[in-house]
Amino acid sequence: VSKRLTPVNKIDQSEPYRFLLSTVHGIQDNYNQQNAISLKEILSVEHGQLIRSAQFNYMFDIEFLLEQYPLEFRLKPLLIVHGDSRHDNQSIKNQCSPYPQIEICPARLDIPFGTHHTKMMFLLYETGLRIVIHTANLILQDWRQKTQGIWISPICPKTNDDRESKTNFKKDLLEYIERYRARQLQFWQKTINEHDFSSINVHLISSTPGRHTGPDLNKFGHLKLRQTLKNYLNLDKDEQYNSSPIIGQFSSIGSLGPNANSWLTKEFLTSLKQLSSSSLESPELKLIYPTVENVRTSLEGYMAGGSLPYNMQNAMRQTWLVNYLHRWKADHRHRSQASPHIKTYLRATNDQFKDILWFLVTSANLSKAAWGVLEKNNTQLMIRSYEIGVLYTPKQFSKATFSLPDSPSFPIPYDLPPVKYQTSDKPWIVDVAYKDKPDSHGNMWDPS
Ligand SMILES: O=C(O)c1cnc2c(C(=O)O)cccc2c1O
């Protein structure tokens, strides 16, 4: 097969990782060229003749979304998959009613406080099917001046035999879709089945609402991550990594309990630290979440904090968490002022952070609702929300580790090693007033 000499577009240029950040309005353009893409560019005519698409998300501005499709594709059938109650059905129905080409699919949320966080696109072209898994709501604010993460699959060609990926991505994606039990998704289940996923080299890590047990225990949430790391990391002499550091980076935090052992370091870290062989060591967990100063000095100013919904009720009950927190800093991507809405988790080989063992980009924040909490003596995992993300493991790229000084190195979205909160640093809390210092727009923040 003739190798392309010059990749024709940003998506091909992002090979082999296909992990891009959203473009940022207001930074030097060359930082929007490398491994960065806009929603319009994702939906561009340059990728082929679109037949129909599906958009899974939490927040929708339908006018904004349609504007991002090329003119000639705006009347193609579009399926909107949203949370049935959280952002009330009515607003979606009202937004979509002027457009006969739009079909709506409410995701059932049977467990209280669950949300449909999943952000995913199915793009069916005449040449095949593309999957996009990302972290941005379908509203202008999410695509303008934030740091968002985007995985874009190759266009998977139609096939007569069931071509699966080495990572069982097709099977896992169909399992995920099945959980909606929605007739509006039957077309897409059939379509996914008919396409060749053999070129996909990432693992699917998803969450669906439910009390998963028995054969389903390791299918979703942090137990799926644990199982996948156990099965696919197969690093030789992996005991050398038992104490290597783990990073969690997110845009919101749930109620994690009265101390770290309640869930974070006992249950969640046990899954994150999994290697092919298990170990009793407890690696260092470093958490990245914006400080008030990160938000105040961001391109959006305090408004960025509207998308960082960590509330006072949770924060005041878990002051112990601050000891794990690190600042948002992304100078090497020119995005220290592009407030993070991306969520990522990774493990480094050591505290020099020159190589990483795995990388996950996902919709899942640091919460039990997203990742699940073990119940009934660890025999069932209770998850409230829909989440989806993709995991990179080195073997799938014929590597022992992802070496960062390499070229092309894995495009990590923030600076490593992460910078610990200083004593003056406070985590951003959305329902607190900040009136002592104006933000980058000269405004204060007074939620009352
Ligand atoms: O991206 C998301 O899935 C997501 C979910 N929830 C929220 C909330 C909230 O739930 O109160 C507030 C502000 C932003 C978000 C947000 O961006």
The ligand as an SDF file (V2000), in Angstrom:
LIG
                    3D

 17 18  0  0  0  0  0  0  0  0999 V2000
  -19.3350   17.9930   30.5450 O   0  0  0  0  0  0  0  0  0  0  0  0
  -20.1520   17.5120   31.3320 C   0  0  0  0  0  0  0  0  0  0  0  0
  -20.5810   16.3470   31.2080 O   0  0  0  0  0  0  0  0  0  0  0  0
  -20.6830   18.3470   32.4410 C   0  0  0  0  0  0  0  0  0  0  0  0
  -21.5450   17.7870   33.3610 C   0  0  0  0  0  0  0  0  0  0  0  0
  -22.0820   18.4980   34.3550 N   0  0  0  0  0  0  0  0  0  0  0  0
  -21.7800   19.8150   34.4800 C   0  0  0  0  0  0  0  0  0  0  0  0
  -22.3540   20.5900   35.5310 C   0  0  0  0  0  0  0  0  0  0  0  0
  -23.2880   19.9480   36.5060 C   0  0  0  0  0  0  0  0  0  0  0  0
  -23.5670   18.7460   36.3910 O   0  0  0  0  0  0  0  0  0  0  0  0
  -23.7520   20.6760   37.4230 O   0  0  0  0  0  0  0  0  0  0  0  0
  -22.0700   21.9360   35.6620 C   0  0  0  0  0  0  0  0  0  0  0  0
  -21.1930   22.5460   34.7560 C   0  0  0  0  0  0  0  0  0  0  0  0
  -20.6130   21.8250   33.7270 C   0  0  0  0  0  0  0  0  0  0  0  0
  -20.9020   20.4570   33.5850 C   0  0  0  0  0  0  0  0  0  0  0  0
  -20.3350   19.6820   32.5410 C   0  0  0  0  0  0  0  0  0  0  0  0
  -19.4770   20.2280   31.6590 O   0  0  0  0  0  0  0  0  0  0  0  0
  1  2  2  0
  2  3  1  0
  2  4  1  0
  4  5  1  0
  4 16  2  0
  5  6  2  0
  6  7  1  0
  7  8  1  0
  7 15  2  0
  8  9  1  0
  8 12  2  0
  9 10  2  0
  9 11  1  0
 12 13  1  0
 13 14  2  0
 14 15  1  0
 15 16  1  0
 16 17  1  0
M  END
$$$$
